[in-house]
Amino acid sequence: MKTNLSIEKLSQAAKVLRCIAHPDRLRIVECLEHKTLSVNQLIEKLGLDQAVVSKHLSVLRRGGIVSSKVDKNFRRYVISYPNVLNVLNCMRKHGGK
């Protein structure tokens, strides 16, 4: 079987998929799709504990999916790898049973 994707691209795709392979991390990505949010805003939107949101943000940050910037006294998170939104859109389109 021949593939059009290089080993490097397949490795990058696998890394991204591992990073987002949790429902709460997917929800975080979805929340950050159109705006930057602080941890407190994510906690409020998701209804999760601060420790849980922080843990998932750490995974997403290490994977290069999100980044943060300090805005006054708050750290705000933003999507830093916009191609991850293609995965989200694919799931919206084809994710049903």
Secondary structure, DSSP 8 states (H G I E B T S, - for coil): ---SS-HHHHHHHHHHHHHH-SHHHHHHHHHTSSS-EEHHHHHHHHT--HHHHHHHHHHHHHTTSEEEEEETTEEEEEES-TTHHHHHHHHHHH---
